[in-house]
Amino acid sequence: MIPPSILAPETRRRGFTMVELALTFTILAIMAGMMVPKIGRIMQSTRVNRTSSIIAADLEQAFTLAARYRRPMRLSCDCPAGTYTVADLAGGTVRLSRTLGQDQDFGAVTLTFSANPVDIFPSGVSSAALTARITSGISTRGVTASTAGHVRIIP
């Protein structure tokens, strides 16, 4: 048998030692640990953006419902429960209801309305301007609805 020291470098076994592998995995674990909080904040921000889009669409639909049924509608919010409804002002028939649920990972979305209730008339105007604020963790967005029915998402 030929001693390993005499063998040519091409015939020796090539690979990584256990120390090199352990060091590589340790560095990867540290880098992954640094990214976890950032990913959590991005997911909260995405959830708030998605929720604000849903609320903006619902506010636009409230104005549309008032015009379609030719009846005044009342937008009312049970903000601590995260629920809002659009109902006929006279009959009380609920035309739209939305509950913003609690997420298992990031907790509840906090909802606040600047005016509550708001009456929306078939002519396309409302009794008061409305600003809805949506908050989850450190992410916050707002949705405004003017008295003329213009709805937009604000930072």
C-alpha positions as CSV (number, residue, x, y, z in Angstrom):
1,M,0.0,0.0,0.0
2,I,1.2,3.5,-0.9
3,P,1.3,6.0,2.0
4,P,-1.0,9.0,1.5
5,S,1.8,11.5,1.6
6,I,3.2,10.0,-1.6
7,L,-0.1,10.1,-3.5
8,A,-0.6,12.9,-6.0
9,P,-2.9,15.8,-4.9
10,E,-5.5,14.7,-7.5
11,T,-6.1,11.3,-5.9
12,R,-6.6,12.6,-2.3
13,R,-10.2,12.9,-1.0
14,R,-11.7,16.3,-1.3
15,G,-14.5,17.6,0.9
16,F,-15.4,19.7,3.9
17,T,-14.5,19.1,7.5
18,M,-17.1,19.0,10.2
19,V,-15.8,22.3,11.6
20,E,-16.3,24.0,8.3
21,L,-19.8,22.7,8.0
22,A,-20.7,23.6,11.5
23,L,-19.4,27.2,11.0
24,T,-21.3,27.5,7.7
25,F,-24.6,26.4,9.3
26,T,-24.0,28.7,12.3
27,I,-23.6,31.7,10.0
28,L,-26.7,30.8,8.1
29,A,-28.7,30.4,11.3
30,I,-27.6,33.8,12.5
31,M,-28.6,35.4,9.2
32,A,-32.0,33.7,9.2
33,G,-32.6,34.8,12.8
34,M,-31.9,38.4,11.8
35,M,-34.5,38.3,9.1
36,V,-37.4,36.9,11.1
37,P,-38.5,40.3,12.7
38,K,-38.3,42.0,9.3
39,I,-40.5,39.4,7.7
40,G,-43.0,39.8,10.5
41,R,-43.2,43.6,10.0
42,I,-43.6,43.1,6.2
43,M,-46.5,40.7,6.8
44,Q,-48.2,43.1,9.2
45,S,-47.9,45.9,6.7
46,T,-49.3,43.7,3.9
47,R,-52.2,42.8,6.1
48,V,-53.0,46.4,6.9
49,N,-52.8,47.4,3.2
50,R,-55.1,44.5,2.2
51,T,-57.6,45.5,5.0
52,S,-57.5,49.1,4.0
53,S,-58.3,48.1,0.4
54,I,-61.3,46.1,1.5
55,I,-62.6,49.0,3.6
56,A,-62.2,51.4,0.7
57,A,-64.1,49.1,-1.6
58,D,-66.9,48.7,1.1
59,L,-67.2,52.5,1.5
60,E,-67.6,52.8,-2.3
61,Q,-70.1,50.1,-2.3
62,A,-72.1,51.9,0.5
63,F,-72.5,54.9,-1.8
64,T,-73.5,52.6,-4.6
65,L,-76.1,50.8,-2.5
66,A,-77.7,54.1,-1.5
67,A,-78.0,55.1,-5.2
68,R,-79.1,51.7,-6.3
69,Y,-81.9,51.3,-3.8
70,R,-82.7,55.0,-3.8
71,R,-82.8,55.0,0.0
72,P,-80.5,56.6,2.6
73,M,-78.1,54.1,4.1
74,R,-76.4,54.2,7.5
75,L,-72.8,53.2,7.9
76,S,-72.2,52.3,11.6
77,C,-69.2,50.8,13.2
78,D,-68.7,48.7,16.3
79,C,-65.0,49.5,16.3
80,P,-63.9,47.6,19.4
81,A,-65.4,44.4,17.8
82,G,-63.9,45.3,14.4
83,T,-67.3,45.2,12.7
84,Y,-69.1,47.7,10.5
85,T,-72.4,47.5,8.7
86,V,-74.3,49.4,6.0
87,A,-78.1,49.2,6.5
88,D,-81.2,51.0,5.2
89,L,-81.8,54.1,7.4
90,A,-85.6,53.6,7.5
91,G,-86.1,49.8,7.5
92,G,-82.8,48.7,9.1
93,T,-82.2,46.0,6.5
94,V,-78.5,45.2,6.6
95,R,-77.0,45.4,3.0
96,L,-73.4,45.0,3.9
97,S,-71.6,43.7,7.0
98,R,-67.9,43.1,7.6
99,T,-66.0,41.8,10.5
100,L,-62.2,42.2,10.6
101,G,-61.0,39.1,12.3
102,Q,-58.0,38.4,14.5
103,D,-54.9,36.9,12.9
104,Q,-53.2,34.1,14.9
105,D,-49.7,35.4,14.2
106,F,-50.1,39.2,14.4
107,G,-53.1,39.8,16.7
108,A,-56.1,41.9,16.0
109,V,-56.5,44.7,13.5
110,T,-57.6,47.8,15.3
111,L,-60.3,49.8,13.5
112,T,-61.4,53.4,14.4
113,F,-63.9,55.6,12.6
114,S,-63.8,59.4,12.9
115,A,-67.6,59.8,12.6
116,N,-70.1,57.2,13.7
117,P,-72.7,56.7,12.3
118,V,-72.6,58.2,8.9
119,D,-75.7,58.6,6.8
120,I,-75.3,58.1,3.0
121,F,-78.0,59.6,0.8
122,P,-79.0,58.4,-2.7
123,S,-77.8,61.7,-4.3
124,G,-74.2,60.5,-3.5
125,V,-73.5,62.7,-0.5
126,S,-73.0,61.8,3.1
127,S,-73.8,63.4,6.4
128,A,-70.2,63.7,7.5
129,A,-66.7,63.1,6.1
130,L,-65.2,59.8,7.4
131,T,-61.7,58.7,8.2
132,A,-61.2,55.0,9.0
133,R,-57.9,54.1,10.6
134,I,-56.6,50.5,10.5
135,T,-53.7,49.5,12.7
136,S,-51.8,46.3,13.3
137,G,-48.6,46.4,15.3
138,I,-46.6,49.3,14.0
139,S,-48.4,49.5,10.6
140,T,-51.2,52.0,10.1
141,R,-53.2,53.1,7.1
142,G,-56.3,55.3,6.7
143,V,-59.2,55.4,4.4
144,T,-61.1,58.7,3.8
145,A,-64.5,59.2,2.4
146,S,-65.5,62.8,1.7
147,T,-69.1,64.1,2.0
148,A,-69.2,64.0,-1.8
149,G,-68.5,60.3,-1.9
150,H,-64.8,60.4,-2.9
151,V,-63.0,57.4,-1.3
152,R,-59.2,57.1,-1.1
153,I,-56.5,55.3,0.9
154,I,-54.1,57.5,2.8
155,P,-50.8,56.7,4.6
